[in-house]
Amino acid sequence: MIWLALYWAVKGYTIGDIIVRVFGENIRFLVSAVLSLAWPMLLADQIIAGGNLLNAFVNNEILAYALFTLIFTVYTLLVGQAGTVKIGFLRFSGYRFATH
């Protein structure tokens, strides 16, 4: 439950908000620079992995990547970072439940 307490204490949905609240304003530029380089790679990895999974079902690589990119984009636009935080909490809760 420490994670949940930290989540409510931070009350930020963007990574920039969370960084500023936890570490202060001085580190924001450095974190932004690092994330600007790392984030596109992370997105590409997720799209490649999702496309590979869908390809097993549709057996068409181009269609699988296009379909997953569409799903990923729509989910991000509709739910965004708040959804990511909630899903992360559910995953963490499930992990804690399974290990205890």
Summary of the structure (lengths in Angstrom):
residues: 100
radius of gyration: 16.8
end to end distance: 13.2
largest distance: 49.1
contacts: 229
relative contact order: 0.09
helix: 90%
strand: 0%
